[in-house]
């Protein structure tokens, strides 16, 4: 699999107060001297608001498809073994949809379908990180059949003003914390809440992470649009590296951020991921995007 990453903002206003950001990957499957491709093979959609039902402004595209018959587009909730850490399966696969879930390639071997997303207007769906799989299934040729699969991440609008616990076994609120007016060499404090929505106590580890992009690496958490990873995770100090929370309860935590003098960012600011994960094997995980700017 070859993955080529590029960042692109939506080209037109989509009746939103905030811009949606999409990070794209292109995926190629090599077979018998030519490549059948699905594009984008992966993207991260940020700031999608609850109560919205809209065309995302991009199409699912298939190229170099040798099959002449129709191609089924199947939207699936991923198995937990195939989740990207920090993301949960979308609550309902029907929320991500195509107007026509079956497409037919043209003579050039290409086909397209518009992608749509809807999220109910319910505050529990704020601060969410979801993932959904789309499998493009051409008709079987002889003994062989090959699905082209897209992996799509969805991040809903962040808010610390919520009237109910966030959806899922673990909640991190807000899911996106932006500390502005940072002064070089001086600390600034932020706070966030961890929700244990399970019926049993959980102990979570909390850590600061960044990710180095690689054309050949597996999927990983992408940078927020316009931000770059902090140069050193030591710029962020957490109030604790581990916390225990009773079932159906929450706890407030704090962090301090300091940008050393002489470290100027290129675009909108610096970013770090605050990862929260259960210490139990295969336990839930979530994260907060910490954004820093002057």
N, C-alpha and C positions, 0 to 999 in steps of 0.2 A: 504494500500500500504506500503510495506517495501522497504526502499531505503538503499543500502549499497554503500558507496562512497570509491573509491580508485583511485589513480593517476597512470597513466602509460604513458610513452613516446612511440612513435611508435618504433617498433623493427628493422626497416630497413630503409635505406635511400630511400626517395621518390622523388628524383630529385629536392630537394628543398635546398635553401641556409640556411634556418632556420628550426629547428625541429618543427614539429607539435606536439602539446600537446593535449591529450584527457583526460578529467575527466569523469569517468563512474559512472552510477547508474544502479542497477538491480531492476526490478520491478516485483512483484508477485501479481497475482489476485487469491484469494482463492475462491474455489467453489466446493461444494459437496465432501469435504474431500481431494482434491488434488489441486495443484497450477498450473495454466497455466502461464508461464512466458515469458517476452520479455526482451532481454538483448542485448545491454545496453538500459535501458529504458530512459536514458538521458545521454548526454555527452556535453562537451564544447570543441570545436575545435578551437585552437588558431593559429594565424599567417598564415592563408591560403592566398596565394598570388593570385592576379588577373592574369588572363590568364592561369590558371591551370585547367586541366581536368584529374582527377586521382582517382584511387581506394584508399580509406582511410586507408586500411590496417586492417580493422576490419569488422566483419560480423554482420548483424542483426540475432539474434538467438532466436528461439521459442522452448520452452520445455513443456512437459506434455500436449500437445494439443491432446484432445480426438477426434476431428473431423478428418475424414479420407479424406475428399475432399480437393481441392486446396484452398490455402489461398491467397487472394489478398493483395498486398502491395500498399497502396494508400498514396502518398506524398501530403501534404496539406499546404497551407499558413494558419497559425492560425488566428482565429478571434482576434480582438483587446482586447476583454474581457478576453482572455486566454494568453495574452502576459506576459512575465516576464519583470518587469519594467527595462527600459534601452535598451531593444531589440526591433527590428522591424521585421515584417514578411519578409522572404526572398523575393526579388523582383519577382522571377519566380520559382515556385515549381518544374519545370522541371530541374532546375540546380542540384537538389539532386535526384539521380536516382538509379535504379537497372537494371542490364542487363536483368533480367527476373522478371517482377513485379508480378509474381504468383509462389508460391512455394507449394510443396506437402510434408506433414510430413511423415517420415518413420514409421516403425512399433513401434519404440521407442517413437513416439510422438514428435520428434524433426525435425526442419527444419532450414536451414540457407540461407542467401542471402548476397552477397557482396554489400557494400555501396560505391557509387561514388559521387563526387562533381565536378562541373565545375563553374567557375566564369569568365565572359568576361574580356578581357584585356582592361579595361576602368578605368581611375583614380578615377572616382566618386565612385567606389566600394572599394577603400581603406578606412581604419578607420571605418569599419562597424561592427555592432553587430546584427546578424540576428537569427531568430528562425524558425524551420520547424518542422512539425508534420508528423510522419509516422504511419498510422493505419494499423495493420494487421487484416484482416477481414475474419475469418473462415466462412464456410457455416453455415447457420442457422440450428439449431437443435431444432425441435419442435417449440415451441413458443419463444424460446430464441436465442438471438444473442449477442455476446460480442466482441467488438474490443479491441485489445491490442495496446496501443498507446505509441510511443516513442517521446520524446521531445528533439530536438537536437539544440544546440546553435552553431553558426558559427561566429568566429571573424576573420576578414580579416587583412592583414598586416597593421600596423600603419605607417604613414608617415606624416611629416609636410611639405613635398615638393610636393604640389599638384597643378595642373593647372586649376582645376575646383572645384566648391563646391561639398562636399560629397553628396551621394545619400540620399534621405529621407527628411522629414520635418525639422529635426534638425540634425546638425552635430557637433561633438566634435573632434577637430584636434590638436595634434595627439590623437588617441584613446588609446594610450599606451605611457606613458612618464617615461623614466628610468633615474633617477638622480644617477649618479655614483660618486665614490671618496668622499662619504660623510664622514665628520669628526664629531665624536661624540661631541655633545654639541654646534655645529656651524650650522648656517642657510645656506641653499642652495636654490636658486631661480629657478623656472621653469615657463614657459609660455605655454598657450594653447589658442585656438580660438573656439568660439561658433558661428555656422552658423545658422541663421534663414532663412531657404529656403522657407518659406511660403510667401504668398503675403500680409500678414497682420503683424502688430507689435506683438511681444511676449515679455512677461516678464518671466524670468526664475529664479528659486531658485537654489542655488549652495550649496552643503553640502559635508562633508567628512563622509564616511561610511565604516564600516567593518561588516562582517556577521559571526555569530557563527554557526558552522555546527551542525546539529541535524539529527539523523537517521530517524526521523519521521516528519521533517518539510517539508513544501512545497518547491518547487524549488526556489533557490536563486542564486545570482551571486557567482560563485566559485572563489577560489584563483587561481592566475596564478601559473603554475608549478614551484616548487622550492621556492616559496615565502610564507611568513606567514603574517597574519594580524598584523598591528601595534598595540601596546598595548594600545594606547590612541590616539583618533582622534585629541587631542590638539597638537599633534606633527606637525600637518599641519595647516598653517594659510593661508586663502584665501584673496585675495585683496578685494573681495566683496562677500556678501552672496546672492545678487540679482542683476540682470542686465536686462535692457530693450533694445531690438534690433529691429530696423525697418525691415520690410519685405525685403527679398532678400539682406540681409546685414550680416556682421559678426563683432565681437568685440574680441579684445585680452584681456586676463585676466592673472593674475599672482598668484603664490602661493609660500610660503616658507615652507620648511621642515627641521625639526631638530630632530635628534635621540639623546635622552638624554644619558649621560654617564652611562655605566653599563648595557645597553640593547643590547646584542649581539644576532643576529639571528642565526638560526641553519643551513640553507642551502644557498640560493642565495641572500636573502634579505627580506626586509619588503614590505608590500603592503597596499594601501588604495584605495578606490573607490571614485572618485570625481563625484558625481551624479548631473546631470543638468536636471531639469524638469520644464515644463511650469506650471505657477501657475493657469492656466485655468483648469477646470475640464476635465479630459480625454485628456489633451493636451500631446504633445510628450515629451519623456524623453530619455536621453542618458547618457553615462558615459565615464570616462577616468580611465584607470588603472594607478595609480601612484606607481612606483616601486623605492625602495631606497636600495642602497648597497654601501659598502666602495670601 
